[in-house]
Amino acid sequence: MNTSNFTYLLANPQKITPEGLASLDLLIKKYPYFQTARALQLKGLKNQDSFLYNDALKLTAAHTTDRDILFEYITSEKFIQNEISQTILQHDASVEEIKVVSENVSEQISLEIDRQLKAEMQKAEDILNPELFQRKVTSVSNLVEDKEKKPEEILQPDKPLEFTKNDTHSFSEWLKLTKAKPIERDEDIFDEKEDEIQKDDRERKFELIDKFIQERPKIIPQEAENKTQKEEPKSPLPSFQQTSEALMTETLAKVYL
């Protein structure tokens, strides 16, 4: 795209063609912060009712320095004028085929007034009718049809989003929803679970120590041990094969664990 073509599109944005959009796309890829080119691209996608418009609007909002100006641009009459002109052009042929017929309007007005007066009088007579105060029953079929409608049919994600001057808050919220949110991890819950595991492991070890001490014989004082050795006969086994009861201590229990 040369300078003359770009200047022409600036003056006539309603005449942006698919070829012009392709040229603008190449220009934006080379100069991503060229906001004027992005504005023309939005206008061209809007004119063609393209499903790429919403994504292009997000990218333009990310690269613009002032989103208020962008919002004013997409809600301006100049931006949406092409849609109005296209609607008028579609009805040009049908408007030309309409035949104008002159009628006597005064008689119709008098008949309409009489009809309205009779209707008001009938309402006044029926004002005390109990049937007028019956609760309105909603048709079940209408409810079923509303439930059967898919969210895609209601939202129409492939259509360009429409914003008005009063939708500034909605536009900002929509841009926030398009941002990727980081995964939030609850570190407090993880720390609590780790503390519980360590506590259970510690209690289990202490239970094993207590059980070991209860099942093993306790340490005998030195004097009682000497008396026992004098009274009891010597064991026929060698000394290195005999188990010393003095070794059965709490420290040994921890070694076993």
Secondary structure, 3 states (H helix, E strand, C coil): CCHHHHHHHHHCHHHCCHHHHHHHHHHHHHCCCCHHHHHHHHHHHHHCCCCCHHHHHHHHHHHCCCHHHHHHHHCCHHHHHHHHHHHHHHCHHHHHHCCCCCCCHHHHHHHHHHHHHHHHHHHHHCCCCHHHHCCCCCCHHHHHHHHHCCHHHHHCCCCCCCCCCCCHHHHHHHHHHCCCCCCCCCHHHHHHHHHHHHHHHHHHHHHHHHHHHHHCCCCCCHHHHHHHHHHCCCCCCCHHHCCCHHHCCHHHHHHHC
